[in-house]
């Protein structure tokens, strides 16, 4: 914050990171929406609650742009930035909260009341956000929680502080349940570094001198190899922790043949195949040579492909969350997990998985979250030739293009169709026709019909490639087949929404073209322009 202003006015500076790969697009978006590109927001020391809320709204729009990722910007377009995703909204509110909290310029100065008002208004926004997504948590009491209780006791004996209990939740498996009402900033879990599996442990092992000589090996891979052996050490400090883990992680990488066959034609099948190939290559490049050259350190019975896959799941599932969402407190020398939104007593407390698609969540975590139909990261990438095409509008200049369910779009209907603006502008550019004022209305409409015809053809082919879904009873399916069918239905729904939008909007555009042509004939001697063939095709097809 900059206090070098008149006594009754302060500046809050909301800066873009110079390292942001989307920096230029975000700068342009700020300019388009008439925001100071230097990120300065002014507020008076004494002002009404109405003015505080007005300043907060401006800050929130800025913060949404600052925290926007590629998907947010691609589908958000150049409009004033409103709500675009739960992740973006929560991160934006916490950006403001953090900025206001640091509003003192020196320790001697007293924070003006307006900053407290601004903080309270921001917290109210977070509460409103949280109230809109509260879900009922149904605890399954029949499950045996002996291992989980032992894990809690082990954690407490090693200095772990928790405001969560472990329980089995319907539709979610094991989860953390709040023991009391928790507010924004409360610490749900605190783990001392001495109780964390970290790279420091490696230096105390016999395998470290061997592994540090392996070219290009990461500490993450070293920990993976350590955990494969440590799991079976009866004297391990972490034995109770390993005992509490499942013997198998049910994810997309462990899908059976029936589930794999059900995924034919889907993006998820491609992701699973690529992930398996990568892991198998990593295993073959590393494990056999270690077992052959150092059999006493890396016994082959502990370093099988199945055990490698188990350890990889463990490493992939846990470490990124600690690195990204925990904060090491240098005072207490512990890892803390503060709440970003309120969590009521008895409610399940969630750890964010990040900005992930449903295919990624299934492949590496083995689940689809509630409300997955509205996941903004469920996009379908498009293979479009980008050569020799320069988009004049920087907000439409993208190296890749994608689509998602049209029900997520705020803009539907003629010239938008529920599709991303960068894609549509690129397709218009590709036809060497810019929608400029000197282009005849009829030509504009015909151009749109061509675009819709091409898109409908593309996505009709995608739908056909997915094939027919067998009418299986979901309740009788194995877990992997059910997940596979759920994902396939999701991908079909996305594609179907695009096909329907193209079909219906093409009819609307053709009607507009016909009316315009008749109007032109009635007002001049303009020759009747031939109706686009897509109209006849649509009129003769079954609905």
C-alpha positions as CSV (number, residue, x, y, z in Angstrom):
1,X,0.0,0.0,0.0
2,X,1.2,3.5,-0.8
3,X,0.5,6.1,1.9
4,X,2.3,9.0,0.2
5,X,-1.0,10.7,-0.5
6,X,-3.2,13.2,1.2
7,X,-4.0,12.2,4.8
8,X,-7.5,11.3,3.9
9,X,-6.6,9.1,0.9
10,X,-4.7,5.8,0.5
11,X,-3.6,3.7,-2.4
12,X,-3.8,-0.1,-2.5
13,X,-1.6,-1.5,-5.3
14,X,-2.7,-4.7,-7.0
15,X,0.2,-5.6,-9.3
16,X,0.5,-8.2,-12.0
17,X,3.4,-10.6,-11.7
18,X,6.1,-9.9,-14.4
19,X,6.6,-13.7,-14.5
20,X,3.0,-14.4,-15.4
21,X,2.9,-16.2,-18.8
22,X,-0.4,-14.4,-19.5
23,X,0.9,-11.0,-18.5
24,X,0.3,-9.2,-21.8
25,X,-3.3,-10.5,-22.1
26,X,-4.0,-9.5,-18.5
27,X,-2.6,-6.0,-19.1
28,X,-4.8,-5.6,-22.2
29,X,-7.8,-6.8,-20.3
30,X,-7.2,-4.2,-17.5
31,X,-6.9,-1.5,-20.2
32,X,-10.1,-2.6,-22.0
33,X,-12.0,-2.4,-18.7
34,X,-10.6,1.1,-17.9
35,X,-8.4,0.0,-15.0
36,X,-5.1,1.6,-14.1
37,X,-2.5,-0.9,-15.5
38,X,-0.3,0.0,-12.5
39,X,-2.8,-1.6,-10.2
40,X,-3.6,1.4,-8.0
41,X,-6.9,1.6,-6.2
42,X,-7.7,4.7,-4.2
43,X,-9.8,4.8,-1.0
44,X,-10.5,7.6,1.5
45,X,-9.8,7.2,5.2
46,X,-13.4,8.0,6.1
47,X,-16.1,6.8,3.8
48,X,-19.5,5.1,3.9
49,X,-20.1,1.4,3.8
50,X,-21.6,1.9,0.3
51,X,-18.3,3.4,-0.9
52,X,-16.3,0.6,0.7
53,X,-18.4,-1.9,-1.1
54,X,-17.9,0.0,-4.4
55,X,-14.1,-0.1,-3.9
56,X,-14.2,-3.8,-3.0
57,X,-16.1,-4.5,-6.2
58,X,-13.4,-2.7,-8.3
59,X,-10.7,-4.6,-6.4
60,X,-12.5,-7.9,-7.0
61,X,-12.7,-7.3,-10.7
62,X,-9.0,-6.5,-10.8
63,X,-8.2,-9.6,-8.6
64,X,-10.2,-11.8,-10.9
65,X,-8.0,-10.7,-13.8
66,X,-4.8,-11.1,-11.8
67,X,-5.7,-14.6,-10.7
68,X,-7.1,-15.7,-14.0
69,X,-5.6,-18.7,-15.6
70,X,-5.6,-19.7,-19.3
71,X,-9.1,-21.3,-19.2
72,X,-10.6,-18.2,-17.4
73,X,-9.2,-15.8,-20.0
74,X,-9.9,-18.0,-23.0
75,X,-13.5,-18.4,-22.2
76,X,-14.0,-15.1,-20.4
77,X,-13.3,-12.9,-23.4
78,X,-12.9,-9.2,-23.1
79,X,-15.9,-8.5,-20.9
80,X,-15.7,-6.8,-17.6
81,X,-14.5,-9.6,-15.4
82,X,-17.4,-11.1,-13.4
83,X,-17.5,-14.4,-11.6
84,X,-15.9,-17.0,-13.8
85,X,-15.1,-20.0,-11.5
86,X,-15.1,-20.9,-7.8
87,X,-11.3,-21.2,-7.7
88,X,-10.8,-17.8,-9.3
89,X,-13.4,-16.2,-7.0
90,X,-11.9,-17.6,-3.8
91,X,-8.3,-16.8,-4.8
92,X,-9.3,-13.3,-5.7
93,X,-11.0,-12.6,-2.4
94,X,-8.0,-13.9,-0.5
95,X,-5.7,-11.7,-2.7
96,X,-7.7,-8.7,-1.4
97,X,-7.8,-10.0,2.2
98,X,-4.0,-10.4,2.2
99,X,-3.4,-6.9,0.7
100,X,-5.7,-5.2,3.2
101,X,-4.1,-7.1,6.0
102,X,-0.7,-5.7,5.0
103,X,-2.1,-2.2,4.7
104,X,0.1,-0.6,7.4
105,X,3.1,1.2,5.9
106,X,5.0,1.3,9.2
107,X,4.5,-0.5,12.6
108,X,4.0,2.9,14.3
109,X,0.9,3.8,12.3
110,X,-2.6,2.8,13.3
111,X,-4.6,1.2,10.6
112,X,-7.4,3.5,9.5
113,X,-10.9,2.2,10.2
114,X,-11.7,2.0,6.5
115,X,-9.3,-0.9,6.2
116,X,-11.1,-2.8,8.9
117,X,-14.4,-2.1,7.0
118,X,-12.8,-3.3,3.8
119,X,-11.6,-6.5,5.5
120,X,-15.0,-7.1,7.0
121,X,-16.7,-6.6,3.6
122,X,-14.3,-9.1,2.1
123,X,-14.9,-11.7,4.8
124,X,-18.6,-11.2,4.2
125,X,-18.1,-11.9,0.5
126,X,-16.2,-15.1,1.4
127,X,-19.1,-16.2,3.7
128,X,-21.6,-15.5,1.0
129,X,-19.5,-17.6,-1.4
130,X,-19.3,-20.4,1.1
131,X,-23.0,-20.4,1.9
132,X,-23.8,-21.0,-1.7
133,X,-21.8,-24.3,-1.9
134,X,-22.5,-25.9,1.5
135,X,-23.2,-29.6,1.1
136,X,-24.7,-32.1,3.5
137,X,-22.1,-34.6,4.9
138,X,-23.5,-38.1,5.5
139,X,-21.2,-40.1,7.8
140,X,-21.2,-43.9,7.3
141,X,-20.9,-45.2,10.9
142,X,-20.6,-48.9,10.0
143,X,-17.0,-48.6,8.8
144,X,-14.2,-49.9,11.0
145,X,-11.9,-46.9,11.8
146,X,-9.3,-48.7,13.9
147,X,-6.4,-47.9,11.6
148,X,-7.5,-44.3,11.3
149,X,-7.8,-43.9,15.0
150,X,-4.3,-45.3,15.4
151,X,-3.1,-42.8,12.9
152,X,-4.6,-39.9,14.8
153,X,-3.0,-41.1,18.0
154,X,0.3,-41.5,16.3
155,X,0.1,-38.0,14.9
156,X,-0.8,-36.5,18.2
157,X,2.1,-38.3,19.9
158,X,4.4,-36.8,17.2
159,X,3.1,-33.2,17.7
160,X,0.4,-33.1,15.1
161,X,-2.5,-30.7,15.9
162,X,-5.8,-31.2,14.2
163,X,-9.3,-29.8,14.4
164,X,-10.5,-32.6,12.1
165,X,-11.7,-36.2,12.7
166,X,-11.4,-39.0,10.1
167,X,-14.7,-40.6,9.0
168,X,-16.1,-42.5,6.1
169,X,-18.3,-40.1,4.0
170,X,-21.0,-41.3,1.7
171,X,-19.9,-41.0,-1.9
172,X,-16.4,-39.8,-0.9
173,X,-14.7,-42.5,1.2
174,X,-12.4,-41.3,4.0
175,X,-12.6,-37.6,4.7
176,X,-11.7,-35.0,7.3
177,X,-14.7,-33.8,9.4
178,X,-14.6,-30.5,11.3
179,X,-14.8,-31.0,15.1
180,X,-16.0,-27.4,15.6
181,X,-17.1,-24.4,13.6
182,X,-14.0,-23.2,11.7
183,X,-13.5,-19.7,10.3
184,X,-11.4,-18.2,7.5
185,X,-7.8,-18.4,8.6
186,X,-8.3,-21.0,11.3
187,X,-5.6,-23.8,11.2
188,X,-7.4,-27.1,10.4
189,X,-4.2,-29.1,10.6
190,X,-0.6,-28.4,11.8
191,X,2.2,-30.9,11.3
192,X,5.7,-30.5,12.7
193,X,8.4,-31.0,10.2
194,X,9.8,-33.9,12.2
195,X,6.6,-35.9,11.4
196,X,6.7,-35.1,7.6
197,X,8.1,-37.4,5.0
198,X,10.6,-35.1,3.3
199,X,13.9,-35.2,1.5
200,X,15.8,-34.8,4.8
201,X,15.0,-38.4,5.6
202,X,16.9,-39.6,2.5
203,X,20.3,-38.3,3.8
204,X,20.1,-40.8,6.7
205,X,19.6,-43.8,4.5
206,X,22.0,-46.3,2.8
207,X,20.3,-45.7,-0.6
208,X,21.0,-41.9,-0.8
209,X,24.8,-42.3,-1.7
210,X,23.6,-44.5,-4.6
211,X,20.7,-42.4,-5.8
212,X,22.5,-39.1,-5.7
213,X,24.8,-40.5,-8.4
214,X,21.9,-41.3,-10.7
215,X,21.9,-38.7,-13.5
216,X,18.8,-36.4,-13.5
217,X,17.0,-38.1,-10.6
218,X,14.7,-35.9,-8.5
219,X,14.1,-35.9,-4.8
220,X,10.5,-36.8,-5.6
221,X,11.6,-40.0,-7.3
222,X,14.1,-40.7,-4.4
223,X,11.2,-40.5,-1.9
224,X,9.2,-42.8,-4.1
225,X,11.9,-45.4,-4.0
226,X,12.4,-44.9,-0.2
227,X,8.7,-45.4,0.5
228,X,8.6,-48.6,-1.5
229,X,11.1,-50.1,1.0
230,X,10.1,-48.2,4.1
231,X,6.5,-49.5,3.9
232,X,7.7,-53.0,4.8
233,X,10.1,-52.0,7.6
234,X,8.5,-53.1,10.9
235,X,10.7,-50.7,12.8
236,X,9.9,-47.7,10.7
237,X,8.9,-44.5,12.5
238,X,6.1,-44.2,9.9
239,X,4.8,-47.8,10.2
240,X,1.4,-46.7,11.6
241,X,1.1,-44.2,8.8
242,X,1.8,-46.8,6.1
243,X,-0.5,-49.3,7.7
244,X,-3.4,-46.8,7.4
245,X,-2.9,-46.4,3.7
246,X,-5.0,-48.6,1.3
247,X,-3.3,-51.6,-0.3
248,X,-4.5,-50.4,-3.7
249,X,-5.3,-47.0,-5.1
250,X,-8.4,-47.1,-7.3
251,X,-7.6,-44.7,-10.1
252,X,-7.8,-44.6,-13.8
253,X,-4.4,-46.2,-14.0
254,X,-5.8,-49.3,-12.4
255,X,-8.8,-49.6,-14.6
256,X,-9.7,-53.1,-15.8
257,X,-10.3,-54.2,-19.4
258,X,-14.0,-53.6,-19.3
259,X,-13.6,-50.0,-18.1
260,X,-10.9,-49.4,-20.7
261,X,-13.2,-50.7,-23.5
262,X,-16.0,-48.4,-22.2
263,X,-13.7,-45.4,-22.7
264,X,-13.1,-46.0,-26.4
265,X,-13.0,-42.7,-28.2
266,X,-12.7,-40.5,-25.1
267,X,-10.0,-38.1,-23.9
268,X,-9.7,-40.1,-20.7
269,X,-8.5,-43.2,-22.5
270,X,-5.8,-41.2,-24.2
271,X,-4.7,-39.7,-20.9
272,X,-4.6,-43.1,-19.2
273,X,-2.5,-44.6,-22.0
274,X,0.0,-41.8,-22.0
275,X,0.4,-41.8,-18.2
276,X,0.9,-45.6,-18.2
277,X,3.5,-45.4,-20.9
278,X,5.4,-42.7,-19.1
279,X,5.4,-44.6,-15.8
280,X,6.4,-47.8,-17.4
281,X,9.3,-46.1,-19.2
282,X,10.4,-44.5,-15.9
283,X,10.3,-47.9,-14.2
284,X,12.2,-49.6,-16.9
285,X,14.9,-46.9,-17.0
286,X,15.5,-47.0,-13.3
287,X,14.5,-50.0,-11.3
288,X,16.1,-53.0,-13.1
289,X,19.6,-51.5,-13.0
290,X,19.3,-50.5,-9.3
291,X,18.1,-54.0,-8.3
292,X,20.8,-55.7,-10.4
293,X,23.7,-53.5,-9.2
294,X,22.6,-53.0,-5.6
295,X,20.5,-56.0,-4.6
296,X,21.1,-55.5,-0.8
297,X,19.7,-52.0,-1.0
298,X,17.1,-52.5,-3.6
299,X,15.8,-56.1,-3.2
300,X,13.8,-57.1,-6.3
301,X,10.8,-58.4,-4.3
302,X,10.2,-54.9,-3.0
303,X,10.6,-53.1,-6.3
304,X,8.1,-54.8,-8.5
305,X,6.0,-52.8,-11.1
306,X,2.9,-53.1,-8.9
307,X,4.7,-51.8,-5.8
308,X,6.2,-49.0,-7.9
309,X,2.8,-48.0,-9.1
310,X,1.5,-48.0,-5.5
311,X,4.3,-45.8,-4.3
312,X,3.9,-43.4,-7.3
313,X,0.2,-43.0,-6.4
314,X,1.2,-42.2,-2.8
315,X,3.8,-39.7,-3.9
316,X,1.6,-38.1,-6.6
317,X,-1.5,-37.7,-4.4
318,X,0.1,-36.2,-1.3
319,X,3.2,-34.2,-1.9
320,X,1.8,-31.6,-4.3
321,X,-0.9,-30.7,-1.8
322,X,1.6,-30.1,0.9
323,X,3.8,-28.1,-1.4
324,X,1.0,-26.0,-2.8
325,X,-1.4,-25.5,0.0
326,X,0.6,-25.8,3.2
327,X,2.6,-23.0,4.7
328,X,5.7,-23.7,6.8
329,X,5.7,-21.4,9.8
330,X,9.3,-20.6,10.7
331,X,8.4,-19.7,14.2
332,X,6.8,-23.1,15.1
333,X,8.8,-25.1,12.4
334,X,5.6,-26.7,11.3
335,X,3.4,-27.1,8.2
336,X,0.0,-25.3,8.6
337,X,-3.2,-25.7,6.6
338,X,-5.4,-22.6,7.1
339,X,-9.0,-22.5,5.9
340,X,-9.8,-20.4,2.9
341,X,-13.5,-20.5,3.6
342,X,-15.6,-21.4,6.7
343,X,-16.3,-25.0,7.6
344,X,-19.1,-25.9,10.0
345,X,-19.0,-28.4,12.8
346,X,-19.6,-31.9,11.3
347,X,-19.0,-30.7,7.7
348,X,-16.3,-32.4,5.5
349,X,-13.3,-30.2,5.0
350,X,-11.8,-30.4,1.5
351,X,-8.2,-29.9,0.4
352,X,-8.1,-28.3,-3.1
353,X,-6.9,-30.5,-5.9
354,X,-6.2,-27.5,-8.1
355,X,-7.4,-26.6,-11.6
356,X,-7.9,-30.1,-12.9
357,X,-10.1,-31.6,-15.5
358,X,-12.4,-34.6,-14.7
359,X,-10.1,-36.8,-16.9
360,X,-7.1,-35.9,-14.7
361,X,-9.0,-36.4,-11.5
362,X,-10.0,-39.9,-12.6
363,X,-6.6,-40.9,-14.0
364,X,-4.6,-39.9,-10.9
365,X,-7.1,-39.6,-8.0
366,X,-9.9,-42.0,-9.0
367,X,-13.0,-39.9,-8.5
368,X,-15.4,-37.4,-10.0
369,X,-16.3,-34.6,-7.5
370,X,-19.9,-33.6,-6.8
371,X,-21.0,-31.1,-9.4
372,X,-18.4,-32.3,-11.9
373,X,-20.8,-31.5,-14.8
374,X,-20.0,-27.8,-14.2
375,X,-16.2,-28.3,-14.0
376,X,-14.9,-25.3,-16.0
377,X,-11.7,-27.3,-16.8
378,X,-13.4,-30.0,-18.7
379,X,-12.3,-28.7,-22.1
380,X,-11.8,-30.5,-25.4
381,X,-8.7,-29.3,-27.3
382,X,-9.1,-28.7,-31.0
383,X,-6.5,-29.6,-33.7
384,X,-6.7,-26.4,-35.8
385,X,-4.2,-25.2,-38.3
386,X,-2.8,-21.9,-37.0
387,X,-0.3,-21.2,-39.8
388,X,-0.4,-17.9,-41.6
389,X,-3.2,-16.5,-39.5
390,X,-2.6,-13.4,-37.3
391,X,-5.4,-12.4,-35.0
392,X,-5.5,-8.6,-34.7
393,X,-7.2,-8.7,-31.3
394,X,-4.6,-9.7,-28.7
395,X,-7.3,-11.3,-26.5
396,X,-8.1,-13.6,-29.5
397,X,-4.5,-14.5,-30.2
398,X,-4.0,-18.0,-28.8
399,X,-1.6,-20.8,-29.7
400,X,-4.2,-23.5,-29.0
401,X,-8.0,-23.6,-29.1
402,X,-10.6,-25.5,-27.1
403,X,-14.3,-25.9,-26.3
404,X,-16.3,-26.9,-23.3
405,X,-20.0,-27.4,-22.5
406,X,-22.1,-24.5,-23.9
407,X,-24.2,-24.4,-20.7
408,X,-21.2,-22.8,-18.9
409,X,-21.2,-19.9,-21.3
410,X,-22.7,-16.5,-20.4
411,X,-23.1,-15.7,-24.1
412,X,-25.4,-17.8,-26.3
413,X,-27.3,-17.1,-29.4
414,X,-26.3,-15.5,-32.7
415,X,-22.6,-14.7,-33.3
416,X,-21.7,-16.3,-29.9
417,X,-23.4,-19.8,-29.9
418,X,-22.1,-20.5,-26.4
419,X,-18.6,-21.0,-27.9
420,X,-15.4,-19.1,-26.9
421,X,-14.8,-15.9,-28.8
422,X,-11.1,-16.6,-29.6
423,X,-12.1,-19.8,-31.5
424,X,-14.9,-18.0,-33.4
425,X,-12.6,-15.0,-34.3
426,X,-9.9,-17.4,-35.5
427,X,-12.4,-19.3,-37.7
428,X,-13.5,-16.0,-39.1
429,X,-10.0,-14.9,-39.8
430,X,-9.3,-18.3,-41.5
431,X,-11.9,-17.5,-44.1
432,X,-10.1,-14.2,-44.9
433,X,-13.1,-12.2,-44.0
434,X,-13.1,-9.8,-41.1
435,X,-16.5,-8.8,-39.8
436,X,-15.8,-5.1,-40.5
437,X,-18.4,-2.4,-41.2
438,X,-17.8,-2.4,-44.9
439,X,-18.8,-6.1,-45.2
440,X,-22.4,-6.7,-46.4
441,X,-24.8,-8.1,-43.8
442,X,-25.6,-11.0,-46.1
443,X,-21.9,-11.9,-46.4
444,X,-21.5,-11.8,-42.6
445,X,-24.4,-14.2,-42.2
446,X,-23.1,-16.6,-44.9
447,X,-19.7,-16.6,-43.2
448,X,-21.4,-17.5,-39.9
449,X,-23.3,-20.3,-41.6
450,X,-20.0,-21.7,-43.0
451,X,-18.4,-21.7,-39.6
452,X,-21.4,-23.4,-37.9
453,X,-21.5,-26.0,-40.7
454,X,-17.8,-26.8,-40.2
455,X,-18.1,-27.0,-36.4
456,X,-21.2,-29.2,-36.5
457,X,-19.5,-31.5,-38.9
458,X,-16.4,-31.7,-36.6
459,X,-18.4,-32.5,-33.5
460,X,-20.8,-34.8,-35.2
461,X,-17.7,-36.9,-36.1
462,X,-16.5,-36.7,-32.5
463,X,-19.9,-38.0,-31.2
464,X,-19.9,-40.8,-33.7
465,X,-16.4,-41.8,-32.6
466,X,-17.7,-42.2,-29.0
467,X,-20.2,-44.8,-30.2
468,X,-23.3,-45.9,-28.4
469,X,-23.2,-46.4,-24.6
470,X,-24.4,-49.8,-23.6
471,X,-27.5,-49.7,-21.3
472,X,-25.8,-51.3,-18.3
473,X,-27.2,-51.1,-14.8
474,X,-24.9,-48.7,-13.0
475,X,-25.6,-50.2,-9.6
476,X,-24.3,-53.6,-10.8
477,X,-21.1,-52.2,-12.4
478,X,-17.6,-52.3,-10.8
479,X,-16.3,-49.0,-9.6
480,X,-14.0,-48.5,-12.6
481,X,-16.7,-49.3,-15.2
482,X,-19.1,-46.8,-13.5
483,X,-16.4,-44.1,-13.5
484,X,-15.7,-44.8,-17.2
485,X,-19.3,-44.6,-18.1
486,X,-19.8,-41.4,-16.1
487,X,-16.9,-39.8,-17.9
488,X,-18.1,-40.9,-21.3
489,X,-21.6,-39.5,-20.7
490,X,-19.9,-36.2,-19.6
491,X,-17.9,-36.0,-22.8
492,X,-21.0,-36.8,-24.9
493,X,-23.0,-34.1,-23.1
494,X,-20.3,-31.5,-23.9
495,X,-20.2,-32.5,-27.6
496,X,-24.0,-32.7,-27.8
497,X,-24.3,-29.2,-26.4
498,X,-22.0,-27.8,-29.1
499,X,-23.8,-29.7,-31.9
500,X,-27.2,-28.5,-30.7
501,X,-26.0,-24.9,-30.5
502,X,-24.6,-25.0,-34.0
503,X,-27.7,-26.6,-35.4
504,X,-30.2,-24.3,-33.7
505,X,-28.2,-21.1,-34.3
506,X,-27.7,-22.0,-38.0
507,X,-31.5,-22.1,-38.3
508,X,-31.7,-18.7,-36.6
509,X,-29.0,-17.2,-38.9
510,X,-30.6,-18.6,-42.0
511,X,-33.9,-17.1,-41.0
512,X,-32.1,-13.7,-40.5
513,X,-30.4,-14.1,-43.9
514,X,-33.7,-14.9,-45.6
515,X,-35.5,-11.9,-44.0
516,X,-32.6,-9.6,-45.0
517,X,-32.6,-10.9,-48.6
518,X,-36.4,-10.3,-48.9
519,X,-35.9,-6.9,-47.4
520,X,-33.2,-6.1,-49.9
521,X,-35.4,-7.2,-52.8
522,X,-38.3,-5.1,-51.6
523,X,-36.1,-1.9,-51.3
524,X,-34.0,-2.3,-54.5
525,X,-33.4,-4.5,-57.5
526,X,-30.7,-6.6,-55.8
527,X,-30.5,-10.2,-57.1
528,X,-31.7,-12.9,-54.8
529,X,-28.7,-14.5,-53.1
530,X,-28.7,-18.4,-53.1
531,X,-29.6,-19.8,-49.7
532,X,-26.7,-21.7,-48.0
533,X,-27.0,-25.5,-48.5
534,X,-26.8,-26.1,-44.7
535,X,-30.4,-24.8,-44.4
536,X,-31.8,-27.4,-46.8
537,X,-29.8,-30.1,-45.0
538,X,-31.2,-29.1,-41.6
539,X,-34.8,-28.7,-42.9
540,X,-34.7,-32.2,-44.4
541,X,-33.1,-33.9,-41.4
542,X,-34.9,-35.4,-38.4
543,X,-34.8,-33.4,-35.2
